[in-house]
Amino acid sequence: MFEQNGMIEAQNGEIQIIDCSVECFRAMIEYFYSGEIDKNILKNFAEELFSIAHKYEVITLMEICEKFMILNIDNTNLIKRCHCVELYNPTKLEEACIKYINDNRTTFLESNGMEGIKSE
């Protein structure tokens, strides 16, 4: 693929991936080979991993990330989860975010969670 048209990647043997962390890209490659994702990677990079899985159309990895994000919504990550919904429209995650907000609205409104919401 990169051998045609004298591409720089073919000449220097490197491909630069600039839109995600090394940890996430490595985790995605490992997922291709093993079918598994390290729980610590999910804990620390769920949204970013979902983003690159979406970019490269790795549906099963998107589903794993979405399920993890749904099961681990709290006040500290709700804004990140909602941002993911805004960008990629994962239906189940959207439903989970709405449910979390409805179930925890008093706690959420009293916390610093509202700081991440833009007013339009």
C-alpha positions in Angstrom: 0.0 0.0 0.0 2.7 2.5 1.0 5.2 1.3 -1.6 3.5 3.1 -4.5 4.1 6.7 -5.7 7.3 7.1 -3.6 5.4 7.7 -0.4 7.6 9.0 2.5 6.3 6.1 4.6 7.7 3.6 2.2 11.0 5.4 2.0 11.6 5.7 5.8 9.7 2.7 7.0 7.6 4.6 9.4 4.0 5.7 9.6 3.1 8.6 11.9 -0.1 8.4 13.8 -0.7 11.9 15.2 -4.3 11.8 16.4 -4.0 9.4 19.3 -1.7 8.3 22.1 0.9 5.6 21.6 -0.9 3.6 24.4 -4.2 3.6 22.6 -2.8 2.7 19.2 -0.8 -0.1 20.7 -3.9 -1.3 22.5 -5.8 -1.4 19.3 -3.1 -3.3 17.5 -2.9 -5.8 20.4 -6.7 -6.1 20.2 -6.4 -7.1 16.5 -4.1 -10.0 17.5 -5.7 -11.1 20.8 -9.3 -9.9 20.7 -8.8 -8.5 24.2 -8.2 -5.0 25.7 -6.4 -4.4 29.0 -8.8 -3.1 31.7 -6.3 -0.4 32.7 -6.3 0.9 29.1 -10.1 1.0 29.2 -10.0 2.7 32.6 -7.6 5.4 31.5 -8.3 5.8 27.8 -11.9 4.6 27.0 -13.0 7.7 25.1 -9.8 8.0 23.1 -9.8 4.3 22.3 -13.5 4.6 21.2 -12.4 7.5 19.0 -9.7 5.6 17.1 -11.9 2.5 16.9 -14.5 4.7 15.3 -12.0 6.3 12.9 -10.7 2.9 11.8 -14.2 1.3 11.9 -13.3 -1.4 14.4 -16.9 -2.0 15.4 -16.2 -4.7 18.0 -13.7 -2.5 19.8 -16.2 0.4 19.7 -18.8 -1.9 21.4 -16.3 -2.9 24.1 -15.4 0.7 24.8 -19.0 1.8 24.8 -20.0 -0.9 27.2 -17.1 0.0 29.5 -18.1 3.7 29.4 -21.7 2.8 30.2 -20.8 0.6 33.2 -18.4 3.2 34.6 -20.3 6.6 34.3 -19.8 8.9 37.3 -19.5 12.6 38.1 -15.8 12.7 37.2 -16.3 11.4 33.6 -19.8 12.3 32.6 -18.8 15.3 30.6 -16.2 13.2 28.7 -18.9 10.6 28.0 -21.4 13.2 26.8 -18.7 14.7 24.5 -18.2 11.2 23.1 -21.9 11.0 22.4 -21.9 14.4 20.8 -19.0 13.5 18.4 -19.9 9.9 17.5 -23.5 9.3 18.5 -23.3 5.9 20.3 -26.9 5.3 21.1 -26.5 3.1 24.1 -24.0 5.5 25.7 -26.3 8.4 25.1 -29.2 6.6 26.8 -26.9 5.8 29.7 -25.7 9.4 30.1 -29.3 10.7 30.1 -30.3 8.1 32.7 -27.3 9.0 34.8 -28.1 12.7 34.7 -31.8 12.0 35.5 -30.9 9.6 38.4 -28.2 11.9 39.8 -29.3 15.4 38.8 -29.1 16.9 42.4 -25.7 15.4 43.1 -24.4 16.4 39.6 -25.7 20.0 39.8 -24.1 20.4 43.2 -20.8 19.0 42.0 -18.2 20.6 39.7 -19.5 18.5 36.9 -21.4 21.4 35.4 -18.1 23.2 34.7 -17.4 21.2 31.5 -20.7 22.1 29.9 -20.7 24.9 27.3 -23.5 27.4 27.2 -24.8 28.0 23.7 
